[in-house]
């Protein structure tokens, strides 16, 4: 299997294994699916952290309002009594005013937080350093773990407008958000390798040969964005090691120059004629006027 080191720009994303004979018309959408799936897990984890801290999402017409304004407008959160966390809640006000402040108790918070850590680890960019390949099954596993934690803590479910529920039901609205700009639609995905676009009409082997043990760096782009930047000749880590090496060499040269310094020859103790002048009584003679 050919190992693909997938990057977005200069940032590593994940490793993926593919057969040499893989059709690029199928491989590019698969890469996009995993890439988008990882983004979904990250968004979900972020919202679940807020859920654990401040409870469920307020209705849109109540968000950002003070308690006085809510009373004055006679607004009511109809979902607050329906969506109660298992084991009861503890009040922790959301200063941003997005969530109702009725957070799960400490035990249920830990259920959510531990699951978030496990899900993040599954699709983490650190998997690249660990030489672990990521596939769509791992992404689905991470989503299933997060879904299970939400069902445990909120057995009655979440409001339909809560971002956590919307993500789990694939109803999230990312229009006009930075998160929306990060997503690459499968039909718009394009792969590049060594400055070349990998054409959908070809096979992977048409570019990398038939060596199943090959590892290549591919970059995912949206169609029409043009060629991504080429990979640097040396990695960032190699550059750091080189700079450290030359810095040490420079310090060693400085030390050698200090050791070769002959300014000590002007010191009194280094004067080879000092003893002779002392015997002749001509030491410390000053030629200026008295």
C-alpha positions as CSV (number, residue, x, y, z in Angstrom):
1,X,0.0,0.0,0.0
2,X,1.2,3.5,-0.8
3,X,1.2,5.8,2.2
4,X,-0.1,9.2,1.6
5,X,0.9,12.0,4.0
6,X,-2.0,14.4,3.5
7,X,-1.3,18.1,4.1
8,X,-3.4,21.3,3.8
9,X,-1.0,24.0,2.9
10,X,2.1,23.3,5.0
11,X,0.2,21.7,7.9
12,X,0.2,17.9,8.3
13,X,-3.3,16.4,8.6
14,X,-3.2,12.6,8.6
15,X,-1.7,9.5,7.0
16,X,-3.7,7.3,4.6
17,X,-2.9,4.1,2.9
18,X,-4.1,3.5,-0.7
19,X,-3.4,0.8,-3.3
20,X,-1.2,1.7,-6.2
21,X,-4.0,0.9,-8.6
22,X,-6.4,3.3,-6.8
23,X,-8.5,5.5,-9.1
24,X,-7.9,9.2,-8.3
25,X,-11.5,9.9,-9.1
26,X,-12.3,7.9,-5.9
27,X,-9.2,8.7,-3.9
28,X,-9.6,12.5,-3.9
29,X,-13.2,12.3,-2.5
30,X,-12.1,9.8,0.1
31,X,-9.3,12.1,1.3
32,X,-11.8,15.0,1.4
33,X,-14.3,12.8,3.4
34,X,-11.7,12.0,6.1
35,X,-10.4,15.6,6.1
36,X,-13.9,17.0,6.6
37,X,-14.7,14.2,9.1
38,X,-11.8,15.3,11.3
39,X,-13.0,18.9,11.1
40,X,-16.4,17.8,12.3
41,X,-15.0,15.9,15.2
42,X,-13.0,19.0,16.2
43,X,-16.0,21.3,16.0
44,X,-18.1,18.8,17.9
45,X,-15.5,18.5,20.7
46,X,-15.3,22.3,21.0
47,X,-19.1,22.6,21.4
48,X,-19.2,19.7,23.8
49,X,-16.7,21.4,26.0
50,X,-19.1,24.3,26.2
51,X,-22.0,22.0,26.9
52,X,-20.1,20.4,29.8
53,X,-19.3,23.9,31.2
54,X,-22.5,25.8,30.7
55,X,-25.4,23.4,29.7
56,X,-27.6,23.5,26.6
57,X,-27.9,26.1,24.0
58,X,-30.4,28.9,24.5
59,X,-33.0,29.7,21.8
60,X,-31.6,32.2,19.3
61,X,-34.0,35.0,20.4
62,X,-32.6,34.7,24.0
63,X,-28.9,34.7,23.3
64,X,-26.8,37.6,24.5
65,X,-29.7,39.1,26.6
66,X,-29.5,40.0,30.3
67,X,-32.0,38.4,32.7
68,X,-33.8,41.8,32.9
69,X,-34.2,42.0,29.2
70,X,-35.5,38.4,29.1
71,X,-38.1,39.2,31.7
72,X,-39.1,42.5,30.0
73,X,-39.6,40.7,26.7
74,X,-41.4,37.8,28.5
75,X,-39.2,35.2,26.8
76,X,-39.0,31.6,28.0
77,X,-36.7,28.7,27.3
78,X,-39.1,25.9,26.7
79,X,-36.3,23.4,26.4
80,X,-34.7,24.1,29.8
81,X,-37.1,21.8,31.7
82,X,-37.0,19.1,29.0
83,X,-33.2,18.8,28.5
84,X,-32.0,18.2,32.0
85,X,-28.6,16.4,32.5
86,X,-28.5,13.0,34.2
87,X,-28.0,13.4,37.9
88,X,-29.1,17.0,38.0
89,X,-27.4,20.2,37.1
90,X,-25.1,22.9,38.7
91,X,-25.4,26.5,37.7
92,X,-22.5,28.1,36.0
93,X,-23.3,31.2,34.1
94,X,-22.2,31.5,30.5
95,X,-20.7,35.0,30.3
96,X,-21.1,35.0,26.5
97,X,-24.8,34.3,26.9
98,X,-25.1,31.4,24.5
99,X,-26.0,28.6,26.9
100,X,-28.4,28.5,29.8
101,X,-25.9,27.9,32.6
102,X,-27.4,24.6,33.9
103,X,-24.3,22.5,33.5
104,X,-24.1,18.7,34.2
105,X,-22.7,17.7,37.6
106,X,-19.0,17.0,38.1
107,X,-19.3,13.2,37.4
108,X,-21.2,13.8,34.1
109,X,-18.8,16.5,33.1
110,X,-16.0,14.1,33.4
111,X,-17.8,11.6,31.2
112,X,-18.0,14.3,28.4
113,X,-14.4,15.5,28.9
114,X,-12.9,12.0,28.9
115,X,-14.7,11.1,25.8
116,X,-13.6,14.3,24.1
117,X,-9.9,13.5,24.9
118,X,-10.3,10.0,23.4
119,X,-12.1,11.2,20.3
120,X,-9.4,13.9,19.7
121,X,-6.6,11.3,20.1
122,X,-8.2,9.1,17.4
123,X,-8.0,11.8,14.7
124,X,-5.1,13.9,16.1
125,X,-2.4,15.3,13.9
126,X,0.0,13.6,16.3
127,X,-0.9,10.3,14.6
128,X,1.3,11.4,11.8
129,X,4.3,11.6,14.1
130,X,3.3,8.2,15.6
131,X,3.2,6.8,12.0
132,X,-0.5,5.7,12.5
133,X,-2.8,5.9,9.5
134,X,-6.3,7.3,9.8
135,X,-9.3,6.0,7.9
136,X,-13.0,6.8,7.7
137,X,-13.8,4.0,10.2
138,X,-11.7,5.8,12.9
139,X,-13.5,9.1,12.2
140,X,-16.9,7.4,12.5
141,X,-15.7,5.7,15.7
142,X,-14.8,9.1,17.2
143,X,-18.2,10.5,16.3
144,X,-20.0,7.5,17.8
145,X,-18.0,7.9,21.0
146,X,-19.1,11.6,21.3
147,X,-22.7,10.7,20.4
148,X,-22.7,8.0,23.2
149,X,-21.4,10.5,25.8
150,X,-24.1,13.0,24.9
151,X,-26.8,10.2,25.3
152,X,-25.4,9.2,28.7
153,X,-25.4,12.8,30.0
154,X,-28.6,14.0,28.3
155,X,-30.8,11.0,28.0
156,X,-33.8,13.2,27.1
157,X,-31.8,14.7,24.2
158,X,-30.7,18.2,23.3
159,X,-32.7,21.1,21.9
160,X,-32.9,21.0,18.1
161,X,-31.1,24.3,17.8
162,X,-28.1,23.1,19.9
163,X,-24.9,23.0,17.8
164,X,-24.0,19.6,19.3
165,X,-27.2,18.0,18.2
166,X,-27.0,19.7,14.8
167,X,-23.5,18.3,14.2
168,X,-24.6,14.8,15.3
169,X,-27.6,15.0,12.9
170,X,-25.5,16.5,10.1
171,X,-27.7,19.6,10.1
172,X,-24.9,22.1,11.0
173,X,-25.1,25.5,9.3
174,X,-21.5,26.7,8.6
175,X,-22.5,29.5,6.1
176,X,-20.5,32.6,6.7
177,X,-18.2,31.1,9.3
178,X,-14.5,30.4,9.4
179,X,-15.3,26.7,10.0
180,X,-17.2,26.7,6.7
181,X,-14.2,28.0,4.8
182,X,-12.1,25.1,6.0
183,X,-14.5,22.5,4.6
184,X,-13.7,21.0,1.2
185,X,-16.6,19.5,-0.7
186,X,-15.8,16.1,-2.1
187,X,-16.8,17.2,-5.6
188,X,-14.4,20.1,-5.2
189,X,-11.4,18.2,-3.8
190,X,-8.1,18.2,-5.7
191,X,-4.9,16.4,-4.9
192,X,-1.4,17.6,-5.7
193,X,2.0,15.9,-5.5
194,X,5.4,17.3,-6.3
195,X,3.8,20.4,-7.8
196,X,1.6,18.3,-10.1
197,X,-2.1,18.0,-10.1
198,X,-3.2,14.3,-9.8
199,X,-5.8,14.1,-12.6
200,X,-9.0,12.3,-11.7
201,X,-8.9,10.3,-15.0
202,X,-5.7,8.5,-13.9
203,X,-4.5,5.9,-11.4
204,X,-2.2,6.6,-8.5
205,X,0.4,4.3,-10.1
206,X,0.5,6.6,-13.1
207,X,2.3,9.1,-10.9
208,X,4.2,7.2,-8.2
209,X,4.9,3.9,-10.0
210,X,4.0,0.4,-8.7
211,X,6.2,0.3,-5.6
212,X,3.7,-0.5,-2.8
213,X,6.1,0.8,-0.1
214,X,6.2,4.3,-1.4
215,X,5.4,7.3,0.9
216,X,4.4,10.6,-0.7
217,X,3.3,14.0,0.5
218,X,0.0,15.0,-1.1
219,X,-1.8,18.3,-0.6
220,X,-5.5,18.7,-0.7
221,X,-6.9,21.9,-2.3
222,X,-10.2,23.2,-3.6
223,X,-10.5,23.1,-7.4
224,X,-9.6,26.5,-8.9
225,X,-7.3,27.5,-6.1
226,X,-4.2,26.7,-8.2
227,X,-1.1,24.8,-7.2
228,X,-0.2,24.8,-3.5
229,X,3.3,25.8,-2.4
230,X,6.0,23.2,-2.9
231,X,7.5,21.4,0.0
232,X,10.7,23.0,1.4
233,X,14.0,21.3,0.6
234,X,14.5,20.8,4.3
235,X,11.9,20.4,7.0
236,X,11.4,22.9,9.9
237,X,12.9,20.4,12.3
238,X,16.0,19.9,10.1
239,X,16.3,23.7,9.8
240,X,16.3,24.0,13.6
241,X,18.9,21.4,14.0
242,X,21.2,23.1,11.4
243,X,20.8,26.5,13.1
244,X,21.6,24.9,16.5
245,X,24.7,23.2,15.0
246,X,26.0,26.5,13.4
247,X,25.3,28.4,16.6
248,X,27.4,25.9,18.6
249,X,30.2,26.1,16.1
250,X,30.2,29.9,16.3
251,X,30.4,29.7,20.1
252,X,33.4,27.3,19.9
253,X,35.2,29.6,17.5
254,X,34.6,32.6,19.8
255,X,36.1,30.6,22.7
256,X,39.2,29.7,20.6
257,X,39.7,33.3,19.7
258,X,39.6,34.2,23.4
259,X,42.2,31.5,24.2
260,X,44.5,32.9,21.5
261,X,44.3,36.4,22.9
262,X,48.0,37.7,23.5
263,X,47.0,41.0,25.3
264,X,48.5,39.5,28.5
265,X,52.0,40.1,27.0
266,X,51.5,43.8,28.0
267,X,51.1,42.9,31.7
268,X,53.9,43.7,34.1
269,X,54.5,40.1,35.1
270,X,55.1,39.1,31.5
271,X,57.9,41.7,31.0
272,X,61.1,39.8,30.4
273,X,63.3,42.9,31.3
274,X,61.5,43.8,34.5
275,X,64.1,42.0,36.8
276,X,67.1,43.7,35.0
277,X,65.6,47.2,35.4
278,X,64.9,46.5,39.1
279,X,68.6,45.6,39.7
280,X,69.8,48.8,37.9
281,X,67.4,50.9,39.9
282,X,65.6,52.2,36.8
283,X,62.2,50.8,37.6
284,X,59.1,53.1,37.5
285,X,61.1,56.1,36.0
286,X,58.8,59.0,34.9
287,X,60.0,61.4,32.3
288,X,57.5,64.2,33.0
289,X,58.3,67.3,35.1
290,X,58.1,67.1,38.9
